[in-house]
Each structure stands twice: as C-alpha cells, then as structure tokens.
Amino acid sequence: MVDARGRIITALDCGREEALALADSLGGAASWVKVGMTLYYACGPEIVAAMHERGLKVFLDLKLHDIPHQVRGAAESASRAGADLLSVHALGTSAMVAAAREGVEAAAADRDERTKIVAITVLTSMDQEALGEIGVTLPLEEEVSRLASVAYGAGADGIVCSPMEAARMRSLLGDDALIVTPGVRPADASLGDQKRVATPAKALSDGASHLVIGRPITAAPNPREAFDAIVSEIDSAL
C-alpha cells in the first residue's frame, strides 16, 4: 500500500490567516504543506514554525536562482528557518546547486535531519512553445532530463517535474531520488494554469515520491474532505 497521506504536499498559495486555517483543518490528516514565495515573503520564517507547531512538514518552495554565493547563504538561512524540503532552479548550473547543498549542510548540525533539496526542471505551466520563447530548442522531455541530471549530479536530493515526466525521471535518477510533481489533479478537477498534468494515482504509479496539490484541496468547500477524497482515490487505484 502507498502511504498516500505522507505523499501529498498541500500547496498553501494564499495569505497567512487562510494558510493557518487550512493547516488547522488538515491537522491529523496531512503530513506536508508547501509554503511558496507569496506566503513566505509576506510572513517570513515564522510561518514555517507555525506549520511545524501543527505537526506539518514544510516544503519551502522558493525556487532559489542566483549566483552560488547568494544561494548558499539563502539555502542555509532557509534550513535554519526550518525548511524540510527546499527548491532551487536547476537552470542555475551545477555550481549553484552544489552551493545550495553546502548551505543546508552547514545548517545540519543544528537540526535533527538535513533539509533536502529538489531542483526545478521545467515549470508545469510551460510547454514546448513556452520553452521556445526563452531560447530552449531541445524537446521538452530532453530538457527536463538534462536539467535533472545536472542537478542530481551536483548534490540535489531530487527534482521537481511534471507528472508526465515522472516515469522517465525515476528511470534516469534511480530509486533514491525525490521526484516531486506539481500539476497533479484529481480526475474531476479543472486544470487551472497547469498544462502538463496527471491524476494523483497515475503520478505515484509512474514514480513520483511526492505530489503537490493546491486548489483541488484549498479551494474546496471543505478542504479536509477534499484531501481525504484524494487519499481514497489513490488507495482505490493503487
């Protein structure tokens, strides 16, 4: 059996009060939440502590992308703030990813467990046409593979990709890699601004380790019921 509750990361892309209310409503059911730039920039490290107080692990999705020196410092700060999982952009080069790893290693002595790093490959809102706008001519799947190999080889613990690339990434990176997939939608949910999507059960069966799910849970009339329904959908399929 798949531990569905431990695989779902609920995306709290909202303001502080709404985020805390959502965390409270998911208490005892969920294991993970995602704190992205909108929420972290508004609240700072205290929002991470608030989630930990509610028994939730935090994927701090800041998508760090800067010169290696800056990213090393930012990753260390994010780790000291309590991030359990931290995102960086694979486009920042192997040197930048390695610097992020150095940053979380520097903070590890003060933590029970080192912050894990996942590298963004190609955003799930992008397609081949969007890649062409920024000068990337490789087929999308090849670009994802190229960036994943660079980042994982430089010390990232895994990558972020669409669920459509999960099987290929699992084959490429092996059993130990974290493969985090946004763009996951239950069978009856709208796609929103996502272009490369799959159902939760499909993403997990293809090799995803964690699923980032936002609006199908957070915009539901009863987020706890929506979360539980997704867990049931996964359990019945797998």
Beta strands, then each sheet from edge to edge (+ up, - down):
strand 1: 8-11
strand 2: 32-36
strand 3: 57-64
strand 4: 85-89
strand 5: 116-120
strand 6: 158-160
strand 7: 178-181
strand 8: 210-213
sheet 1: 1+ 2+ 3+ 4+ 5+ 6+ 7+ 8+ 1+
end
